[in-house]
Amino acid sequence: MKKEEHYIKAFGEVMMRLEVPNYLKLAQAQELRILYSGTGVNILSALSRFGHRTSFITKLPENTLGDAAKSYIRSLGIETSDIAIGGNYLGMYFLEQGFHVRNTTVTYSNRKESSFCTSKITDYNVEQILKDTSMLHLCGIMLSISKQMRYNALYFAKKAKQLGITVAFDFNYRPKLWNGDYTEAQKCYEQVLPYVDICFMTDRDALYILNMESIEKNRQRRIEQLIPEIAKKYDITIIAGSLREEADQQISGFIYQDDSICFSRKYDYRAMDRIGSGDAFSSGIIHGVINESARDAIVEFATSACVLAHTTYGDSPICSEEEILFLVNQKDVQIER
């Protein structure tokens, strides 16, 4: 299919990002910067910039917070006709940007009480929403929120699979949200995976969430062992992920497709704003898959998108296809420092 024939939708949460400016700690702040984000929002934002038609499926509060979030989503080129309205709360997180040895910190607030996280499947006209959809993206964070959210995510995945829609799923495991309960997480992820066509994960998800085993210490060899096993076990067509080497400040990516794995080259990076970089990688993979590009071109584009996302402000990727391809085609792939 040509990309203009695709209609990509994501079911997920919109959160208000409240950022402490100038590398201050929250206790020092007297003002906060506001953005709206979420895995689905970020991925659709990038895909819209690449020329794809996108729409976000969520529920927003019936007040000025909901209006502001909807307006922001629309400004990213994402359609909002699939958004349900109701309730009073929007999930929030407070962001303290790290500096040198101090890590970036995220603190969630009001999340489980938000309009989205308390929504029921009956709040969405699922049949109508999926009627003209070619790909549906789901995020694993939903599985950690509540039994109702797990039900909603699984319902969308099953219905999409039944209708022949490609299902993309991002592991996005967040230890804070699961309280370190790997057993419960494994059960929930394994319920969704049989309905997934494109999965975003790494060897660490395989080891710690799916309880796979490997004696390999080298991550690339471990991926070469574990990822094909997962693809076969759950009948997943494509698995992709990004690998970060914090000590060397390098990123590479991989994609498993057609029974083999392809790795990108390693890119140096420097983080101005790290949040959303994984979503940039996912959007690059989806874009390449839709365009039926070669595996090496797909993973190189996705990894470059991930690297560039570190260099821009905000969660939602804003780099164009041309900017990403420019980095892909550079002989020296190191970013200017």
Residue pairs with C-beta under 8 A, 6 or more apart in sequence:
1 134
1 290
3 50
3 51
3 52
3 287
3 290
3 291
4 51
4 53
5 134
6 52
6 53
6 134
6 135
6 290
7 53
7 54
7 55
7 132
7 133
7 134
7 135
8 44
8 47
8 52
8 53
8 54
8 55
8 133
8 134
8 135
8 136
8 137
8 286
8 290
9 44
9 54
9 55
9 56
9 57
9 82
9 129
9 130
9 133
9 135
9 136
9 137
10 39
10 40
10 41
10 43
10 44
10 54
10 56
10 57
10 136
10 137
10 138
10 139
11 40
11 57
11 58
11 136
11 137
11 138
11 152
11 153
11 156
12 38
12 39
12 40
12 41
12 56
12 57
12 58
12 116
12 137
12 138
12 139
12 141
12 142
13 38
13 40
13 58
13 91
13 114
13 116
13 117
13 139
13 141
13 142
14 36
14 37
14 38
14 41
14 56
14 58
14 60
14 69
14 73
14 90
14 91
14 116
15 36
15 37
15 38
15 90
15 91
15 92
15 93
15 111
16 34
16 35
16 36
16 65
16 69
16 90
16 91
16 92
16 93
17 33
17 34
17 35
17 36
17 37
17 92
17 93
17 95
17 275
17 314
17 315
18 32
18 33
18 34
18 92
18 93
18 94
18 95
19 32
19 33
19 34
19 35
19 94
19 95
19 97
20 26
20 28
20 29
20 32
20 94
20 95
20 96
20 97
21 29
21 31
21 32
21 33
23 97
23 98
23 99
24 96
25 96
26 94
26 96
26 107
32 94
35 72
35 314
35 315
35 316
36 68
36 69
36 72
36 73
37 275
37 276
37 314
37 315
37 316
38 58
38 139
38 315
39 137
39 139
39 141
39 170
39 172
39 279
40 56
40 57
40 58
40 137
40 139
41 56
41 73
41 76
41 78
41 315
41 316
42 276
42 279
42 280
42 283
42 315
42 316
42 317
43 137
43 279
43 282
43 283
43 286
44 54
44 55
44 56
44 76
44 78
44 137
45 76
45 77
45 78
45 283
45 316
45 317
45 318
46 279
46 280
46 283
46 284
46 287
46 305
46 316
46 317
46 318
46 319
47 54
47 283
47 286
47 287
48 54
48 76
48 77
48 78
49 77
49 317
49 318
49 319
49 320
49 321
50 283
50 287
50 321
51 321
52 287
52 290
53 79
54 77
54 78
54 79
55 78
55 79
55 80
55 81
55 82
56 73
56 78
56 79
56 80
56 82
56 83
57 82
57 83
57 124
57 129
57 156
58 82
58 83
58 84
58 116
59 83
59 84
59 85
59 86
59 87
59 115
59 116
59 119
59 123
59 124
60 66
60 69
60 70
60 83
60 84
60 85
60 90
60 115
60 116
61 85
61 86
61 87
61 88
61 89
61 90
61 114
61 115
62 85
62 86
62 87
62 88
62 115
63 88
65 89
65 90
66 85
66 90
66 115
69 90
70 80
70 83
73 80
73 83
74 80
76 316
82 124
82 129
84 119
84 123
84 124
86 115
86 119
86 123
87 114
87 115
87 118
87 119
88 115
89 110
89 113
89 114
89 115
90 110
90 114
90 115
91 108
91 109
91 110
91 111
91 114
91 116
91 117
92 108
92 109
92 110
92 111
93 106
93 107
93 108
93 109
93 111
94 106
94 107
94 109
95 104
95 105
95 106
95 275
96 104
96 105
96 106
96 107
97 104
97 273
98 104
98 105
104 274
104 275
106 176
106 275
108 176
108 177
111 117
111 145
112 118
112 145
112 146
117 145
117 146
117 149
118 148
119 148
119 152
120 148
120 152
121 151
121 152
121 155
124 152
126 155
126 156
126 159
127 159
130 136
130 156
130 159
130 160
130 163
130 165
133 160
133 163
133 165
134 165
134 166
135 165
135 166
135 167
135 168
135 286
135 290
136 156
136 157
136 160
136 165
136 166
136 167
136 168
137 168
137 169
137 170
137 282
137 286
138 153
138 156
138 157
138 167
138 168
138 169
138 170
138 192
139 169
139 170
139 172
140 169
140 170
140 171
140 172
140 173
140 189
140 192
141 172
141 174
141 177
142 149
142 150
142 152
142 153
143 149
143 150
143 153
143 185
143 188
143 189
143 192
144 174
144 177
144 178
144 185
144 188
145 177
150 188
150 191
153 192
154 191
154 192
154 195
157 167
157 169
157 192
157 195
157 196
158 195
160 166
160 167
160 195
161 167
161 195
166 197
166 198
167 195
167 196
167 197
167 198
168 196
168 197
168 198
168 199
168 200
168 282
168 286
169 192
169 193
169 196
169 198
169 199
169 200
170 199
170 200
170 201
170 278
170 279
170 282
171 189
171 199
171 200
171 201
171 202
171 205
171 209
172 200
172 278
173 185
173 205
173 208
173 209
178 184
178 185
182 208
182 209
182 211
185 209
186 209
186 210
186 211
189 209
189 210
190 210
190 234
193 199
193 234
193 236
194 234
194 235
196 234
196 236
197 236
197 237
197 238
198 236
198 237
198 238
198 239
198 240
198 285
198 286
198 289
199 230
199 234
199 236
199 238
199 239
199 240
200 239
200 240
200 241
200 278
200 281
200 282
200 285
201 230
201 239
201 241
202 223
202 241
202 242
202 243
203 214
203 219
203 222
203 223
203 226
203 227
203 241
205 241
206 212
206 214
206 226
206 227
206 229
206 230
207 213
207 214
207 226
210 230
212 226
212 229
212 230
214 222
214 225
214 226
216 222
216 225
219 243
220 243
220 254
220 263
223 241
223 243
223 254
223 261
224 261
227 239
227 254
227 256
227 261
228 256
228 259
228 261
230 236
230 239
231 237
231 239
231 256
237 257
238 255
238 256
238 257
238 285
238 289
239 255
239 256
240 253
240 254
240 255
240 256
240 281
240 282
240 285
240 299
240 302
241 253
241 254
241 281
242 251
242 252
242 253
242 277
242 278
242 281
242 302
242 303
242 306
243 251
243 252
243 253
243 254
244 250
244 251
245 251
245 252
245 266
248 268
249 268
249 269
249 270
250 266
250 267
250 268
250 269
251 266
251 267
251 269
251 303
251 306
251 307
252 263
252 264
252 265
252 266
252 267
252 303
253 263
253 264
253 281
253 299
253 300
253 302
253 303
253 306
254 261
254 262
254 263
254 264
254 299
255 261
255 262
255 285
255 295
255 298
255 299
255 302
257 295
257 298
258 295
260 295
262 295
262 296
262 299
263 299
264 296
264 299
264 300
264 302
264 303
265 300
265 303
265 333
266 333
267 303
267 304
267 307
267 327
267 333
267 334
267 335
268 333
268 334
268 335
269 307
269 310
269 311
269 335
270 310
270 311
270 335
270 337
271 277
271 310
272 310
272 311
272 312
272 313
273 310
273 312
273 313
273 314
273 315
274 310
275 315
276 309
276 314
276 315
276 316
276 317
277 306
277 307
277 309
277 310
278 306
279 309
279 315
279 316
279 317
280 302
280 305
280 306
280 308
280 309
280 317
280 319
281 302
281 303
281 305
281 306
281 309
282 302
283 302
283 305
283 317
284 298
284 301
284 302
284 303
284 304
284 305
284 306
284 324
285 298
285 299
285 302
287 301
287 302
287 321
288 297
288 298
288 299
288 301
288 302
289 298
293 301
300 328
301 324
301 325
301 328
304 324
304 325
304 327
304 328
305 317
305 319
305 324
307 327
307 335
308 317
308 319
308 323
308 324
308 327
309 317
309 319
311 335
312 318
312 319
327 333
